[in-house]
Amino acid sequence: GGGLRSYAEIRNDAMDVSSMHGHEPLKFWVRDLEQLGTKEATALIAYLKGTWHRLEYELDDSLKELRRSLRLFRDLGDRAFEGRAHVGMAYLQEIHGEMQLALEEYEQALRIFRTIDDRWAVGWVIGGIGTAHYALGDYAQALASYDEALRIQTEIGFLRGVGTNTSN
């Protein structure tokens, strides 16, 4: 709850939304964004709803919202969230067992995150690429990806990511 929050505040919190396990905050964020009524708010609402639907295993609705958010973020030039929409779609492909398609989504996200020099997101996505390679039976590439993700996450001091990638 609380009072109406700004787009910038919600966008900042949503940067790491994909790692959320619960979706209670999303309801409040969507409510506040709906009151703003801007193109940016509409794009972020679609992304948050896509995440929400994925957490509820409403996969068709999730894909629809994530594709919508991808188009809107691309139109707005919001590369950080364009990349995050690709990661969201990679997660959906993983749930469907479509690991090659997941890998393609992760690689699109990685190109974007490298272009905008978002080191945290690069490390995060390379870990996902490792998981996709592992599921596809390419263990050497999976290990190389995990090692690269670990190196980046250690460099930037992202200890939660280090714990995730050392347990893989």
SEVEX-752125 format. One record per residue (C-alpha): residue number from 1; residue in one letter; y negated, z, x. Coordinates in steps of 0.001 Angstrom, whole numbers, plus 524288, in hexadecimal, padded with zeros to 5 digits. Layout:
# SEVEX-752125
<pt guse="NUM" lumdo="A" c2="Y" c3="Z" c1="X"/>
...
# end
This chain:
# SEVEX-752125
<pt guse="1" lumdo="G" c2="80000" c3="80000" c1="80000"/>
<pt guse="2" lumdo="G" c2="7F256" c3="80365" c1="80415"/>
<pt guse="3" lumdo="G" c2="7E64D" c3="7FB1C" c1="80226"/>
<pt guse="4" lumdo="L" c2="7E4DB" c3="7EC75" c1="80314"/>
<pt guse="5" lumdo="R" c2="7E77E" c3="7E7F5" c1="810F8"/>
<pt guse="6" lumdo="S" c2="7E16F" c3="7DC44" c1="817B4"/>
<pt guse="7" lumdo="Y" c2="7E866" c3="7CF94" c1="81AE7"/>
<pt guse="8" lumdo="A" c2="7E753" c3="7D29C" c1="8297B"/>
<pt guse="9" lumdo="E" c2="7EDAC" c3="7E006" c1="827C0"/>
<pt guse="10" lumdo="I" c2="7F8ED" c3="7DAB4" c1="81FC3"/>
<pt guse="11" lumdo="R" c2="7FABF" c3="7CEE7" c1="828B9"/>
<pt guse="12" lumdo="N" c2="7FB9B" c3="7D809" c1="83468"/>
<pt guse="13" lumdo="D" c2="805E1" c3="7E07B" c1="82DC1"/>
<pt guse="14" lumdo="A" c2="80D72" c3="7D45F" c1="82967"/>
<pt guse="15" lumdo="M" c2="80EC1" c3="7CF73" c1="8376A"/>
<pt guse="16" lumdo="D" c2="81B2D" c3="7D77E" c1="838F0"/>
<pt guse="17" lumdo="V" c2="81FC9" c3="7D6D5" c1="82AC6"/>
<pt guse="18" lumdo="S" c2="82C45" c3="7CF89" c1="82DED"/>
<pt guse="19" lumdo="S" c2="831DA" c3="7DB97" c1="83486"/>
<pt guse="20" lumdo="M" c2="82F87" c3="7E40B" c1="82876"/>
<pt guse="21" lumdo="H" c2="83B97" c3="7E8F4" c1="8219A"/>
<pt guse="22" lumdo="G" c2="834AB" c3="7EDD5" c1="81579"/>
<pt guse="23" lumdo="H" c2="82ABD" c3="7E624" c1="80DCE"/>
<pt guse="24" lumdo="E" c2="822D6" c3="7F09C" c1="806EC"/>
<pt guse="25" lumdo="P" c2="81626" c3="7ED9A" c1="80E72"/>
<pt guse="26" lumdo="L" c2="8171B" c3="7DF35" c1="80AD0"/>
<pt guse="27" lumdo="K" c2="8142B" c3="7E22E" c1="7FC85"/>
<pt guse="28" lumdo="F" c2="80768" c3="7E8C6" c1="80012"/>
<pt guse="29" lumdo="W" c2="803A4" c3="7DE28" c1="809C0"/>
<pt guse="30" lumdo="V" c2="80620" c3="7D367" c1="7FFBC"/>
<pt guse="31" lumdo="R" c2="7FE48" c3="7DAC9" c1="7F57F"/>
<pt guse="32" lumdo="D" c2="7F2A0" c3="7DC0A" c1="7FEA3"/>
<pt guse="33" lumdo="L" c2="7F3A4" c3="7CDE9" c1="8033A"/>
<pt guse="34" lumdo="E" c2="7F42A" c3="7C8F3" c1="7F533"/>
<pt guse="35" lumdo="Q" c2="7E714" c3="7CF9B" c1="7F2CD"/>
<pt guse="36" lumdo="L" c2="7E11F" c3="7C873" c1="7FE74"/>
<pt guse="37" lumdo="G" c2="7E4C6" c3="7BB21" c1="7F8F4"/>
<pt guse="38" lumdo="T" c2="7E239" c3="7B359" c1="80582"/>
<pt guse="39" lumdo="K" c2="7EA70" c3="7A84D" c1="80B47"/>
<pt guse="40" lumdo="E" c2="7EE27" c3="7B14B" c1="81677"/>
<pt guse="41" lumdo="A" c2="7F25A" c3="7BBE3" c1="80CEC"/>
<pt guse="42" lumdo="T" c2="7FA5A" c3="7B1F7" c1="8051F"/>
<pt guse="43" lumdo="A" c2="8018E" c3="7ADAD" c1="8117C"/>
<pt guse="44" lumdo="L" c2="80475" c3="7BBA1" c1="81579"/>
<pt guse="45" lumdo="I" c2="80905" c3="7BEFE" c1="807A0"/>
<pt guse="46" lumdo="A" c2="812CC" c3="7B3C7" c1="8083F"/>
<pt guse="47" lumdo="Y" c2="817C6" c3="7B89F" c1="81577"/>
<pt guse="48" lumdo="L" c2="81900" c3="7C6AF" c1="810C1"/>
<pt guse="49" lumdo="K" c2="81FCF" c3="7C26F" c1="80441"/>
<pt guse="50" lumdo="G" c2="82912" c3="7BA22" c1="80C67"/>
<pt guse="51" lumdo="T" c2="82C4D" c3="7C619" c1="81489"/>
<pt guse="52" lumdo="W" c2="82DA0" c3="7CE9A" c1="8086E"/>
<pt guse="53" lumdo="H" c2="836FC" c3="7C4F3" c1="801FB"/>
<pt guse="54" lumdo="R" c2="83F21" c3="7C438" c1="80E7B"/>
<pt guse="55" lumdo="L" c2="84058" c3="7D30B" c1="80ED6"/>
<pt guse="56" lumdo="E" c2="844FD" c3="7D267" c1="800AA"/>
<pt guse="57" lumdo="Y" c2="84E84" c3="7C73B" c1="803F1"/>
<pt guse="58" lumdo="E" c2="84728" c3="7BE46" c1="7FA9A"/>
<pt guse="59" lumdo="L" c2="848DA" c3="7B377" c1="8046E"/>
<pt guse="60" lumdo="D" c2="84458" c3="7A78C" c1="7FCAB"/>
<pt guse="61" lumdo="D" c2="837BC" c3="7AE79" c1="7F8E0"/>
<pt guse="62" lumdo="S" c2="83601" c3="7B2E2" c1="806EB"/>
<pt guse="63" lumdo="L" c2="8375D" c3="7A50C" c1="80C2F"/>
<pt guse="64" lumdo="K" c2="82DDF" c3="79FCD" c1="80200"/>
<pt guse="65" lumdo="E" c2="82379" c3="7A9E4" c1="80589"/>
<pt guse="66" lumdo="L" c2="82573" c3="7A883" c1="81434"/>
<pt guse="67" lumdo="R" c2="8244C" c3="799AB" c1="8136D"/>
<pt guse="68" lumdo="R" c2="817E9" c3="79B58" c1="80B65"/>
<pt guse="69" lumdo="S" c2="81267" c3="7A508" c1="81546"/>
<pt guse="70" lumdo="L" c2="815C4" c3="79BB6" c1="8206A"/>
<pt guse="71" lumdo="R" c2="80DFD" c3="790B2" c1="81A09"/>
<pt guse="72" lumdo="L" c2="80279" c3="799A2" c1="8172C"/>
<pt guse="73" lumdo="F" c2="8021E" c3="79FD4" c1="824B4"/>
<pt guse="74" lumdo="R" c2="8030E" c3="7924E" c1="82AE3"/>
<pt guse="75" lumdo="D" c2="7F799" c3="78D99" c1="8228B"/>
<pt guse="76" lumdo="L" c2="7EFCC" c3="799AD" c1="8265A"/>
<pt guse="77" lumdo="G" c2="7F308" c3="79828" c1="834C3"/>
<pt guse="78" lumdo="D" c2="7F927" c3="7A5C4" c1="83527"/>
<pt guse="79" lumdo="R" c2="80316" c3="7A2FB" c1="83FD5"/>
<pt guse="80" lumdo="A" c2="807AC" c3="7B11B" c1="84114"/>
<pt guse="81" lumdo="F" c2="80C37" c3="7B179" c1="832FD"/>
<pt guse="82" lumdo="E" c2="810E7" c3="7A370" c1="83334"/>
<pt guse="83" lumdo="G" c2="81A59" c3="7A818" c1="83DB9"/>
<pt guse="84" lumdo="R" c2="81E00" c3="7B425" c1="835DD"/>
<pt guse="85" lumdo="A" c2="82123" c3="7ABAD" c1="82A12"/>
<pt guse="86" lumdo="H" c2="82A8E" c3="7A3EC" c1="832AA"/>
<pt guse="87" lumdo="V" c2="830EF" c3="7B0B6" c1="836F1"/>
<pt guse="88" lumdo="G" c2="83248" c3="7B4C4" c1="828B9"/>
<pt guse="89" lumdo="M" c2="8390E" c3="7A7E1" c1="825DC"/>
<pt guse="90" lumdo="A" c2="841DC" c3="7A9F9" c1="831C2"/>
<pt guse="91" lumdo="Y" c2="84604" c3="7B711" c1="82C09"/>
<pt guse="92" lumdo="L" c2="84973" c3="7B047" c1="81F3D"/>
<pt guse="93" lumdo="Q" c2="85195" c3="7A61F" c1="82668"/>
<pt guse="94" lumdo="E" c2="858C0" c3="7B131" c1="82D6B"/>
<pt guse="95" lumdo="I" c2="85BD6" c3="7B7B1" c1="82060"/>
<pt guse="96" lumdo="H" c2="8617A" c3="7AAB1" c1="81BB1"/>
<pt guse="97" lumdo="G" c2="86960" c3="7A98D" c1="82849"/>
<pt guse="98" lumdo="E" c2="861D1" c3="79D57" c1="82C47"/>
<pt guse="99" lumdo="M" c2="85FD6" c3="7A15C" c1="83A5B"/>
<pt guse="100" lumdo="Q" c2="85C2B" c3="793D3" c1="83F6E"/>
<pt guse="101" lumdo="L" c2="85146" c3="79307" c1="8353A"/>
<pt guse="102" lumdo="A" c2="84D33" c3="7A0F2" c1="838A9"/>
<pt guse="103" lumdo="L" c2="84C7F" c3="79CF4" c1="846F3"/>
<pt guse="104" lumdo="E" c2="843BA" c3="7916F" c1="84371"/>
<pt guse="105" lumdo="E" c2="83A71" c3="79A52" c1="83BDD"/>
<pt guse="106" lumdo="Y" c2="83A15" c3="7A409" c1="8471F"/>
<pt guse="107" lumdo="E" c2="8371E" c3="79918" c1="850BC"/>
<pt guse="108" lumdo="Q" c2="82BC6" c3="79451" c1="8484A"/>
<pt guse="109" lumdo="A" c2="82686" c3="7A232" c1="847D9"/>
<pt guse="110" lumdo="L" c2="8283C" c3="7A38A" c1="85691"/>
<pt guse="111" lumdo="R" c2="82041" c3="79736" c1="85932"/>
<pt guse="112" lumdo="I" c2="8154B" c3="79C8A" c1="850BB"/>
<pt guse="113" lumdo="F" c2="81588" c3="7AA29" c1="856C6"/>
<pt guse="114" lumdo="R" c2="8156B" c3="7A488" c1="8647E"/>
<pt guse="115" lumdo="T" c2="80A0A" c3="79BA3" c1="860E3"/>
<pt guse="116" lumdo="I" c2="801E6" c3="7A727" c1="85C29"/>
<pt guse="117" lumdo="D" c2="806D3" c3="7AFE0" c1="8674C"/>
<pt guse="118" lumdo="D" c2="80C2B" c3="7BA91" c1="85E5E"/>
<pt guse="119" lumdo="R" c2="81524" c3="7C14A" c1="8682A"/>
<pt guse="120" lumdo="W" c2="81A3A" c3="7CB59" c1="85E7E"/>
<pt guse="121" lumdo="A" c2="81E50" c3="7C0A7" c1="854F1"/>
<pt guse="122" lumdo="V" c2="82427" c3="7B85D" c1="85FE7"/>
<pt guse="123" lumdo="G" c2="82CEF" c3="7C3AC" c1="863EF"/>
<pt guse="124" lumdo="W" c2="8307B" c3="7C681" c1="855CA"/>
<pt guse="125" lumdo="V" c2="83426" c3="7B860" c1="852D9"/>
<pt guse="126" lumdo="I" c2="83BC8" c3="7B669" c1="85F78"/>
<pt guse="127" lumdo="G" c2="8442B" c3="7C1F7" c1="85B3A"/>
<pt guse="128" lumdo="G" c2="846AC" c3="7BADF" c1="84E5A"/>
<pt guse="129" lumdo="I" c2="84A11" c3="7AE8B" c1="855D9"/>
<pt guse="130" lumdo="G" c2="853EF" c3="7B68D" c1="85D81"/>
<pt guse="131" lumdo="T" c2="85A19" c3="7BB6B" c1="850EB"/>
<pt guse="132" lumdo="A" c2="85B23" c3="7AD7D" c1="84BC8"/>
<pt guse="133" lumdo="H" c2="86177" c3="7A8C7" c1="85871"/>
<pt guse="134" lumdo="Y" c2="86AFB" c3="7B42D" c1="857FA"/>
<pt guse="135" lumdo="A" c2="86ED7" c3="7B0F4" c1="849F3"/>
<pt guse="136" lumdo="L" c2="870C9" c3="7A2BA" c1="84DF3"/>
<pt guse="137" lumdo="G" c2="879FD" c3="7A716" c1="858E1"/>
<pt guse="138" lumdo="D" c2="870C0" c3="7A388" c1="86406"/>
<pt guse="139" lumdo="Y" c2="871E5" c3="7B0A7" c1="86AD2"/>
<pt guse="140" lumdo="A" c2="86BC4" c3="7AC8B" c1="877BC"/>
<pt guse="141" lumdo="Q" c2="85F7F" c3="7A7A3" c1="870CD"/>
<pt guse="142" lumdo="A" c2="85F5F" c3="7B3CA" c1="86837"/>
<pt guse="143" lumdo="L" c2="85FB5" c3="7BC88" c1="87440"/>
<pt guse="144" lumdo="A" c2="85502" c3="7B495" c1="87AE5"/>
<pt guse="145" lumdo="S" c2="84C8A" c3="7B5D8" c1="86EAD"/>
<pt guse="146" lumdo="Y" c2="84ED3" c3="7C483" c1="86DB1"/>
<pt guse="147" lumdo="D" c2="84B77" c3="7C604" c1="87C1C"/>
<pt guse="148" lumdo="E" c2="83ECF" c3="7BE51" c1="87A64"/>
<pt guse="149" lumdo="A" c2="83B1F" c3="7C5FF" c1="86E2B"/>
<pt guse="150" lumdo="L" c2="83DE4" c3="7D2C8" c1="87546"/>
<pt guse="151" lumdo="R" c2="83589" c3="7CE9D" c1="880E7"/>
<pt guse="152" lumdo="I" c2="829FE" c3="7CAE8" c1="8782A"/>
<pt guse="153" lumdo="Q" c2="82B17" c3="7D703" c1="86FAB"/>
<pt guse="154" lumdo="T" c2="82BDB" c3="7DFB2" c1="87BB2"/>
<pt guse="155" lumdo="E" c2="81FE3" c3="7D8F5" c1="8819D"/>
<pt guse="156" lumdo="I" c2="817C2" c3="7DB65" c1="87575"/>
<pt guse="157" lumdo="G" c2="81CFD" c3="7E930" c1="8734F"/>
<pt guse="158" lumdo="F" c2="823A9" c3="7E655" c1="86659"/>
<pt guse="159" lumdo="L" c2="82E3A" c3="7F0AB" c1="86726"/>
<pt guse="160" lumdo="R" c2="833BF" c3="7EECD" c1="85976"/>
<pt guse="161" lumdo="G" c2="836A9" c3="7E099" c1="85CE4"/>
<pt guse="162" lumdo="V" c2="83CFC" c3="7E4D8" c1="8699B"/>
<pt guse="163" lumdo="G" c2="84616" c3="7EDDB" c1="8621B"/>
<pt guse="164" lumdo="T" c2="849A4" c3="7E2E1" c1="858CB"/>
<pt guse="165" lumdo="N" c2="84C95" c3="7D925" c1="86389"/>
<pt guse="166" lumdo="T" c2="85431" c3="7E265" c1="86C48"/>
<pt guse="167" lumdo="S" c2="85D5D" c3="7E57E" c1="860FD"/>
<pt guse="168" lumdo="N" c2="86099" c3="7D728" c1="85E70"/>
# end
